Amino acid sequence: MMNITKHFIFIFFSVLPLINFAQESSEFDCVDKFERLETEVKSQKTVSYKIISSQKLYTEESFEFSQGILLISDLNDDLNPKEIVKTITTIGVKNKLSKIIAFKSCKAVKIYYQVIEPTIEQKNYLEKNLIAKVDIDINKSLSKKEQKKNKKKRDFIESVGIEVCEVLNKGEAENFSQEKLSNAMVPKLSENVEKMMKVYDLSFEESSDLFMTDLTFYLIDNCKIVNEFANKKE
């Protein structure tokens, strides 16, 4: 195991950008990096898609899963609603997306994602280019062992997250900073090393990186002071 103190320092600095990053990642390159996937739909055996945006969800039902915006570039117009849902569900299960909004064009994605108050024309364009909104119960696709592991991880992150949030709430909200957040989080890594490695079933380095990332996202979703800081407008 590497020097824990050094790794804490590494974690301290690596966790800071997550707050500015907040929950969401997005990529509007509508030309490159499309993935192809077998759909199990007879009239469209493969589909080309790109995950434009993904946002982690930390609810009881969907821990470790995400909601996402998809761009599907070559969907067959002749597919019936059931086949469309099956195609989107196949993409969702592969990428652990439990809530999906799928569009046909990059322009539609940009309007949906970037325009706060779309015009009537833009709303009409969105409606025409929206493929579907699909909710998926991904847990059904997991083995009982995977479901149990996810529950252990969720319960662990939740218990530590509640403790961290309580510490943060003792301070003054107006003086909240990334440094205060890291100072509250890093000791929890030290206190929970053995349990953390058992829950994640990985090396210390890998477990601690994932633990701090998961804990950060959990706090953004569930701790008011962190959520307000992450979403504060400059």
Disulfide bonds with the S-S distance in Angstrom:
Cys30-Cys106 1.73
Cys165-Cys223 2.15
